[in-house]
């Protein structure tokens, strides 16, 4: 692993896994609503949210999913990685105060394209809340040498 660029494509292998955990706070939800413009009452109004199937406020799905981005950017493959695509399915709610653990696992390495396919999941405790798959472009020692 290169501390500036994370894992290069040459370092990746199927089965490699990394996690990132974050407790979703009231501030996170309010700031995400402001940054995204998503002011859905299910996220910001407890009185309204109690009348829904969830029985109370829940975090934005994409706020929860942002922990996947953090796992990819900070852990595996790490700094220098660029998202190409992300497919995901939201399967459970996340509430203020829940700790979300995102896990990314290398499924496939495409050396010729400097791309990796990652399994992506988020859990709160043992409960699955997001599942999906990401394609990312990674750094490469060979490409750094060519441009140096």
WOVEN-V910133 format. One line per field, one symbol per residue. ss: DSSP state (@ for helix, = for strand, . for the rest). phi: phi as a letter, one per 30 degrees, with the letter a starting at -180 (. if undefined). A space follows every 50 residues. Layout:
BEGIN
ss->???
phi->???
END
This chain:
BEGIN
ss->.=...=.=@@@.....=======..@@@@@@@@@@@....@@@@.@@@@. ..........@@@@@@@@@@@@@@.......=========........== ==========@@@.==========..===========.=.@@@@@@@.
phi->.cddbiddedcdbejdbbbbbbddcededdddeddcidceddcbbdeddd dcedildbdeeddeddddeddddcbbdjejdbdcabcabdcadbcejdcc ccbcbdcabcedchbbcbdbbbbciccdbbblbbcbccdbddddddcd
END
